Amino acid sequence: MPLRYPEWLSSGNGLLAVPLSARVCASAFLGVIGAVGVLSRVGKANATMVTPAAAGSYTSTNWSGYADVVSSSSGYAFTAVSGKWTVPTVQAPTGSSSAYSAFWVGLDGFNSSTVEQTGVEAQITRGVATYYAWYEMYPAAETEITTISVTAGDEITASVNYSGGNFTLSLTNNTTGKAYSVTESGASNSRTSAEWVAEAPTIQYRRGSEKLSTLADFGSVAFSDTSVSLENSGGTVSIGSISGLPAVASRDSIEMENSSGTPLAIPSGLTDSGSAFTVTYVPEPASLAFLALGIVGIPLLRRRQASR
């Protein structure tokens, strides 16, 4: 995410995920966190951490939603992703004065180091909620879309499209009628996944340390009118129809959990012929919220220039 005083946010570009069919115990999971860190766009590229599971279900410390995925060796790549949602009202969990949630659609990041994403950030600082639109095009830092105002209750449509080595990232506030679109080059970006995600952003602090933020209580957010296109596949389909296209490795649901395995945000099953779903916030135990509050340090108060 772009710079927002008093804290500088970044939405994680990568997924620290394990298949639900192969969950590890809390101690082992914490060991992975210590060795690798939460994969984010803060000063580092994503690693290929995700292996498709037969069940198509994953857990993550920072993502909840759905991803359609192809293998980098399949010869296929995604060319478009889109979706619509209504910005939810957010509030801080018990014991926290600051919390954050991001809602977006994008290409890459699930099993690759590149990201092309656009969406909305909901941020609570000292009990006050603010909302803003943004996009990110790897390897550049996130950019706030200052020409579009956003508030709770606004209906948002967002999309990322690839053609001829360029990505066009578009976001429209359907409620206000304001729209934004930008085209960036990215011929070498992998395009091996398409995502619809609710996320807990990562915060970078003054001395360079990074902490996963407290997830803002967003109640629920419903993604609808989802679509995705696969190169040379012959058309555009919904999330649920992607398995009918050639060379698709998986259609994966993603559940957000904390490091102890406690659910934080859970996606529903697909509805409306596979084109819609809802992510529901799960209240975190108060003791964990207080713990998260206790580790907050001095935030970095300048915009970064380097990519994640």
Secondary structure, DSSP 4 states (H G I P E B T S, - for coil): --EETTEEEE--SS--EEEGGGPPPHHHHHHHHHHH----SSSS---------TT-EEEESSEEEEEEEE-TTSS--EEEEEEEEEPPP-BPPTT-S-EEEEEEEEES-SSSS--EEEEEEEEEETTEEEEEEEEEETTSPPEEEEEEE--TT-EEEEEEEEETTEEEEEEEETTTTEEEEEEEE-TT----EEEEEEE--EEEBTTS-EEEPPBPB--EEEEEEEEEEETTSSSEE-GGGGGGSTTEEEEEEEEEE-TTS-EEEEE---BTTTTBEEEEE-PPPHHHHHHHHHT--PBP-S---S--
